[in-house]
Amino acid sequence: MNLKQALCTAFALLSFSLSYAQTAQHTFALADSTFMLDGKPFLMISGEMHYPRVPREAWRSRMKMAKAMGLNTIGTYVFWNLHEPQKGKFDFSGNNDVAEFVKIAQQEGLWVILRPSPYVCAEWEFGGYPYWLQNEKGLVVRSKEEQYLKEYESYIKEVGKRLAPLQVNHGGNVIMVQIENEYGSYGSDKEYLGINQKLFKEAGFDGLLYTCDPANDVAKGHLPGLLPAVNGQDNPAKVKQLVRDNYNGKGPFYIAEWYPAWFDWWGTPHHTVKAENYAPKLDAVLAAGISINMYMFHGGTTRGFMNGANLNDRKPFEPQISSYDYDAPLDEAGNATPKFIKFREVIQKHLPAGVTLPPVPAVKPVITIPAISLNQASALKYMLPKAVSNASPLTFEDLNQDYGFVWYRTTMQGGKAGVLKIKDVRDYAIVMVNGKNAGVLDRRLNQDSLQITLPAGQVTLDILVENMGRINFGKYLLQNKKGITEKVMFAGEELKNWQMYGLPFSTVKGLSYKSPGDKGDGPVVKKGTFILQQTGDTYLDMSKWGKGVVWVNGNNLGRYWGIGPQQTLYVPAEWLKKGMNQIVVLELLKPNEKVVSAVEKPILNTLVQNVDTNN
C-alpha cells in the first residue's frame, strides 16, 4: 500500500510538473486598438522568413540579423508539399523541421507568427499544395469538397502535433496563427472559412487565429470573429478603417504583408525599390501604432524545383526564378543591405527610451573559385530509367512524379516534313530527332508547334519536358498538371505508342557517368570536383551556360537559365567544406560547356534575348 501511495504521489508530482511546464509563461491578447503582451501594449515589428529557403545551419544567424534590425517577431508559412510529399508520408526532418525553427526563434528572443494555411501562395510550387492532390478523384482545393477537406484535416493535424504546443498560451512563442491565406482574392465562402477555423482548433491551435487579405478583398476573405489583417496597404488611415469596417468598429491593426520590394520571374528585369521610398512609410505605420510584417525581411533561395509560377487571362505563364532575394532588407546570403540600415534607423526611433539595438553583425566572408572543371559527363539519354509505356503521353501526375523532367519517346516513319504540335505542353520542351536537337517549345511564349523535317527511314522522336513550377495563385490552381497533358500531332496526325522515362532528379547520388558517346547536342549531366582551403559564401556564375540545374555536395541549388535576370546561383558557406567538394550540372542546351567559376557577388539583373544553343 505504501508503495502504491508513493507511486501515486510521484505520478501526481510528475503530472503537476508537466502541467506547470505547459502553462503559459506569457499572455497575448487583443485590445481595442493594440495587441497586449503580458497585459501591456505590444507593437509587433515582424519580418517574414521561410525555413526551407534558408539552410537549417543558418537559421539562427538570420534571426540574429532580425534582432539587429529591430524585429521582435518572425513570420513564416508552413509548406504542405514539403511535409507530405507523397500521400500519407510525412517529413518534418532536416530543413523541414519547422518546430525547431520556431524554438530557435524563441531562444533568440523572437515571437513567431505562424501561417499553416495550408495554401500559402508564396511564389512556391502549387502554392504549397502537394502535387498528388491532383490524383485524388474529384478533389477541388480551397473548397468544401469532401476529399479535399479529408486530406487537409490529415495534414493540419500532423502540423498541430508539432506546432500547437509552441503557442504562447502553452508556454511557447507562437503568438498568432493564420487560417487560409488571402482567400478573399480567390473566393468568398464564409462557410468554407469556418471549416478552416474548426480544423485548426481540432488540430490544437487554440490561441489567437486571424485572416489576411489584400485591402480590396478583406470583406470577402474575413471570417467574422477573427482579426482581419491587411496586405499591401500602408496608409495608416486606410488600414485602420479597413479593420474597423470588418471587425466590430475596432482594432488592433495589423499589416500582415508589407512589401518593401517584389519577386522575380524568368525573362523580366530584377525588381528593386529604393529604401528611401519605403522608410518613411514604415515610420508612418509604426508611429500610428500599427503592427507590421515585412514580406520579405529575408527571402533566401527557392531551391530545388520548388518555385511557383503565375498565369492569368491577361498574362502568359511566368515561372519564378530560384533566387528569392526579393530586394529584401536582408539579401539572399543573409547580409544587411542599405534597406536594412534605413529600416533599422526607423525602428530605433520607435523603441522605448533607453533601449538600443544590438550591433549589426559583420558581412559574411565570401570566396571566389576561378575555374571548376567538369571532367565527367554523360548524355542524359544514357541515364534513362525503365520506361512506362502507353498509347498516349502520360502526365507527371499519371506517373506519380512530382517535379523535374519526363523524357517522352516514340518512333515514326520519316522522309517527310511537317508541323509538330504538342497539345498541351507544360512547361518547357526540347524536341530531338534521332538524338539531334530540332528546337524548343517554351510555354512562357505560348509556343506549342515546331516545323521539323524527318530523315528517311525509321525515326526516333524524343521530347524532354521540364516542369518549370506549378501555378501558385489564381483560378488556374485547378489546372496544374505537368508534362504533355494532351496529345502530340505531326503533319495533322496524332502520334501514338509512347515510352515515358521519369527523371525527378530528387538526388544525384548513384548516377553513372560515361563518355557521351557521340557529338550530339542533347541534354547532358556533368560532374566535377574542387578543393577549398577555406569556406565562405560564393556564387556560381552560370552566364556562359544555357539552362539547367546545379547540385553542390548533393544540395540542389536551384535552376539557372541564360535568359536571366538571374545569372548566378548562391552557394551557402554551410554547404561547402574544406578539402574536396563535388559539383553536378544538368545542362539542357549547351552540352559543350565544361567550366564553372564562382564569384563574390550575385548577378541578378542581366537579361539576354536569345540563349545560343549551338556552341
Disulfide bonds with the S-S distance in Angstrom:
none
